[in-house]
Every structure is written in C-alpha cells, then in structure tokens.
Amino acid sequence: MIKSETPLERCKLEKAPVFTNPEYGCAPEARPIREHIEKGVVVIDKPAGPTSHEVVAWVKDILKINRAAHTGTLDPKVTGVLPVLLGTARKLADTFVGDKEYVCVMKLHKEVEEDALRKISKEFVGKIYQRPPLKSAVRRRIRIRTVHYIEIKEVEGKNVLMRVGCEAGTYIRMLCHHIGLALGAGAHMSQLRRTGAFPFAEDELTKLQDLKDAYVFYEEEGDESWLRKLIMPMEYALGHLPCIIVKDSAVDALCHGADLAAPGIARIEEGINTGNRVVIYTLKGEAVSIGKARMNSVDMFKAEEGVCVETEKVFMKTGTYMKGWRSKAKYAHRV
C-alpha cells in the first residue's frame, strides 16, 4: 500500500501554530469502514478476459457501492495494474495521468541476432511516432509519445521478453510492430502485462477473489481488517502532489467551494510554484479539496491576505467541521 510522508511531515513551513479539535473529522485510516470504502482506492490485478469496465462493475458489486472508475483502460487480454477509484475518490482520476510500465512478450516472425535486436530496440527509446491501432478508443491520427526505456530481459528463439517504461497513451502493440519492421523480420505482441501505472506499482495488487473474500469476512464476521489492508485511503495515493494544511476553521468554507485565502493556512509544503495543482488537507490528514496555486510557497507563507489556492474539486462533505466563516456575501468565497 502506498504511504509516503504524511502531509504534516511534508509541510515544513509553519504559518500558524494551531491545534485540531478531535470532535470533528478523523484521520483517514480511522474512518468508519463504509466511509473508508467510499473514499478508497484499490489496485486490482486485472485478469485476462474481461474488459476494464467489467472489472470495475465487479468491484462495485463486491463492495456494494454505486460509483467507481478506473484510471486507464487495459485491453481484455492484457493483465496487471488497474487502479480502481471508489466513490468520492473518482474525482482524483485526472491526477493519476502519468507514466506506465509494461512487461511484454514480442514474437518475432523470424529469428534475428540478439545484438541486432538490442541495438534496434535502443533506437525506439525517446520520442516516437505512433498511430493508434484499428481497435482503439481514440481517433487514429499520428501522435508523439515518449519511451523512457526498453529492457530486453530474455531472448528465446523468436520470443523476446522485455520491460518497457513509457508515457501514458503509448501502444506497446504498435511498438512491437515497428521494432519488427526496423529489424526486417516482422514482429507482433503476443502477451502483455502492465506492471505500473503512475503512481501505483505491481507490489500493491489485489486479486478480485481476495477482495471478495475480504468483504465476506467483514459482512459475515464483522472483521474489517482485510478490507482495510486491500483498500487504501485516497490520501495515500496523493503523495505526488504538493500540499497545504489548513486550520479547522477554514475547512467548512472549502467544503462549500470557497477558495483558500492566506488566513486559513496552517502549514505549507516547500517548493510550490504558481499554477501547481495542490491538495488541501486538514490537520488530521484528510483531503479536503484540490486546486491551483495562485502564489508560490514563499509568498503564501508571507501573505496575510489574498487568495492562495483557487479551488477546483472538493472531496469532503459540508458540515464535517464546524462553520468558521462569516455568511455575509463579501466573505462567502474566502476563508
């Protein structure tokens, strides 16, 4: 399960010494189990056969929830990392657009010298041109994608096992085809497994059967522990985004869609630049909202007034924290 430094550990610029009221909210890992599920992420080990959409439907059925979404389609025959965002966590989908990693078996149409194979493969590292295959969900026009690395792990006759790290939207099937053309031998992708989908890795995978068993333990025996092990709070998956911690008194206004102004800030992570997407947390580590920084870290730290973060999406329900802002119109969108 992903868990880097907590927001409190990361936010080293203390703007105001404040304390949180234990009567409101709770730490992400201490949420009641239904709320834990509704604000959770589970990284499914997708089996070969079903579509990504079908896997999400099974997850919803297993957990008895109405809403869930995945962060990147895998073809039916492809296995591996399929992050599924549950309930409220669906709002995070656009924060997980990043690099992917795959392990694939490329089938050469005739045997070639291994040295030639390795040499040609290196020529496909960097920016490449691709046209999506006929069976794809996007418009078939030439696109530029970046391949970060191609590691040839094993060659056995016409079969080549390789690991590929690449930009999202890279088609491994087309990559194999083009390598085959460059070799003059022809090639196609025979097997594919996704081993990483930013920021999730293969060591965090959960099988559908295990998720079902965990829910049965909870439902029939009242044992929540397995569900809590397999489903991570959505906050655990947000460590790649800079963060700001706010005072308890600012939380409810943010829940109503207000922008974050300087007086509401308790602590700030260093290195935030104007325009960065920023996650706003409570002092207990709960994600309240996400928005775009209107100032950098230093200016936020020095500011006594003014909007610091323009709110884009809200995760927390109104009323979770006490109301700490005035209701007059001129204060309605500032905390």
Sequence and secondary structure as in RCSB ss.txt:
>XXXX:A:sequence
MIKSETPLERCKLEKAPVFTNPEYGCAPEARPIREHIEKGVVVIDKPAGPTSHEVVAWVKDILKINRAAHTGTLD
PKVTGVLPVLLGTARKLADTFVGDKEYVCVMKLHKEVEEDALRKISKEFVGKIYQRPPLKSAVRRRIRIRTVHYI
EIKEVEGKNVLMRVGCEAGTYIRMLCHHIGLALGAGAHMSQLRRTGAFPFAEDELTKLQDLKDAYVFYEEEGDES
WLRKLIMPMEYALGHLPCIIVKDSAVDALCHGADLAAPGIARIEEGINTGNRVVIYTLKGEAVSIGKARMNSVDM
FKAEEGVCVETEKVFMKTGTYMKGWRSKAKYAHRV
>XXXX:A:secstr
    S HHHH  EESS     TTS   GGGS HHHHHHTEEEEEEE SSS HHHHHHHHHHHHT S EEESS   
TT EEEEEEEEGGGGGGGGG    EEEEEEEEESS   HHHHHHHHHTTSEEEEE   SS SS    EEEEEEEE
EEEEEETTEEEEEEEE TT  HHHHHHHHHHHHTS EEEEEEEEEEETTEEGGG B HHHHHHHHHHHHHH   H
HHHHHSEEGGGG TTS EEEE HHHHHHHHTT BEEGGGEEEE TT  TT EEEEE TTS EEEEEEESS HHHH
HH SSSEEEEEEEE S TTSS   S  SGGGTTB 
